[in-house]
Amino acid sequence: MISSLPVDDAQNNIRIANLSDDFFQVCMQLNVPYLDVFTPLKTSENWLQ
């Protein structure tokens, strides 16, 4: 499973970060691989342009 991508809205990014954490926990319980792309991209200047 792949996390959601960050957006250009701080409030939505807070919700996405929380959701990403929840998805990670569920994936761990189900032994499903999880790729967090949200965390590295939320601070990427290139992504946010």
C-alpha positions in Angstrom: 0.0 0.0 0.0 1.2 3.5 -0.8 0.4 6.5 1.4 -1.5 9.6 0.1 0.5 12.5 -1.3 0.9 15.9 0.4 -1.1 18.8 -0.9 -0.7 22.6 -0.8 -2.9 23.0 2.3 -1.6 22.7 5.8 -4.9 21.6 7.4 -5.4 18.8 4.8 -1.8 17.7 5.3 -2.4 17.3 9.0 -5.3 15.0 8.2 -3.3 13.1 5.6 -0.4 12.6 8.1 -2.8 11.2 10.7 -4.5 9.0 8.1 -1.1 7.8 6.9 -0.1 6.8 10.5 -3.4 4.9 10.8 -2.9 3.1 7.5 0.7 2.2 8.6 -0.6 0.6 11.8 -3.3 -1.4 9.9 -0.7 -2.6 7.3 1.6 -3.7 10.1 -1.1 -5.7 11.7 -2.1 -7.3 8.4 1.6 -7.8 7.3 1.0 -5.7 4.2 3.9 -3.6 2.9 3.4 0.1 3.3 5.3 2.8 1.5 5.1 6.3 3.1 5.6 8.8 0.4 3.9 11.6 2.3 6.6 12.2 4.8 9.5 12.8 2.4 7.4 14.7 -0.1 5.8 17.1 2.5 9.0 19.0 2.7 10.1 18.7 -0.9 10.2 22.1 -2.6 10.0 20.4 -6.0 6.8 18.5 -5.1 5.0 21.5 -3.6 5.6 23.7 -6.8 
